[in-house]
Amino acid sequence: MRYYHLDFAHYWPAFRRQSDHVERSRSLDEPQSGPLVVIEAERIVYTEHWLRREGFSPRQFWTRTP
């Protein structure tokens, strides 16, 4: 049984199901199960210090456009 709203179905491919299943000691043959919670962000700060090696700032900012 799946416990997610049909409007959210397109978010499942972005969910890292395999790593979640491994962390919970679940078989990779089991399908994903809910609940899937979608939070619409106003601002996201992504920090990855390895980006500096490529000449980028280690912090990347995204802000929702009105």
Protein Blocks (a to p, Z undefined) as FASTA:
>chain_A
ZZbdfklmmmmmmpcfklmmmmnopafkbccdddddddddfbdcdddfklmmnopafbdc
ddddZZ
